Amino acid sequence: MGEPETWQQEQVSLAYLSAVATRAGATSAVWNVDKDGVDVTLQRNLIDVAFQMKCTFAPTVLSDGETYAFDLDVRTY
């Protein structure tokens, strides 16, 4: 079993996207295996959008004080 923070972060990410999808009237599909860098796919009006979910407990705040940044490795990006 992974570290508690790892599975907690995954659950927070999925819950957030579920809330966004619900508000947007979209359906979502969660992939069991993340071999292509896609964790979740949202669909609305026959348009699919793929998401690679990330979550951190220590976000980087940019100089404007309002924007958060998260560095992705090249493969994920």
C-alpha positions in Angstrom: 0.0 0.0 0.0 1.3 3.5 -0.9 1.9 6.3 1.5 -1.2 7.8 3.0 -0.6 11.2 1.4 -0.4 9.6 -2.1 -3.9 7.9 -2.0 -5.4 10.9 -0.2 -4.1 13.2 -2.9 -5.5 11.0 -5.6 -8.9 11.0 -3.9 -8.9 14.8 -3.5 -8.0 15.2 -7.2 -10.8 12.9 -8.3 -13.4 14.5 -6.0 -12.5 17.9 -7.3 -12.8 16.9 -11.0 -16.1 15.1 -10.2 -17.5 18.3 -8.8 -16.4 20.3 -11.8 -17.8 17.7 -14.2 -21.1 17.7 -12.4 -21.4 21.5 -12.5 -20.5 21.5 -16.2 -23.1 18.8 -17.0 -20.3 16.4 -18.2 -19.8 12.7 -17.6 -16.5 11.3 -16.4 -14.6 8.1 -16.8 -11.7 7.2 -14.5 -9.0 5.0 -16.1 -7.7 2.1 -14.0 -4.3 2.1 -15.5 -2.4 5.4 -16.2 -0.1 4.2 -19.0 -0.8 7.1 -21.4 -0.7 9.9 -18.8 -4.5 10.1 -18.7 -6.3 9.7 -15.4 -9.8 10.9 -16.2 -11.8 11.6 -19.4 -14.7 14.1 -19.3 -17.3 14.1 -22.0 -20.0 16.7 -22.9 -21.8 17.2 -26.2 -19.7 14.4 -27.8 -16.5 16.2 -27.0 -13.9 14.3 -24.9 -11.2 16.0 -22.8 -8.5 13.9 -21.1 -6.9 15.0 -17.8 -3.7 14.0 -16.0 -4.6 14.8 -12.4 -2.1 16.2 -9.9 -2.4 17.2 -6.3 0.0 18.8 -3.8 -0.3 19.7 -0.2 2.4 22.4 -0.7 1.6 24.5 -3.8 4.0 27.0 -5.2 2.4 30.5 -5.2 3.6 32.9 -7.9 4.6 36.5 -7.3 1.0 37.8 -7.9 0.0 36.0 -4.7 -3.1 34.5 -6.4 -1.7 32.0 -9.0 -0.5 28.5 -8.1 2.1 26.6 -10.2 2.9 22.9 -10.4 5.9 21.8 -12.3 5.3 18.8 -14.6 7.9 16.5 -16.0 8.2 16.6 -19.8 6.6 13.1 -20.3 3.5 14.1 -18.4 3.2 17.5 -20.0 
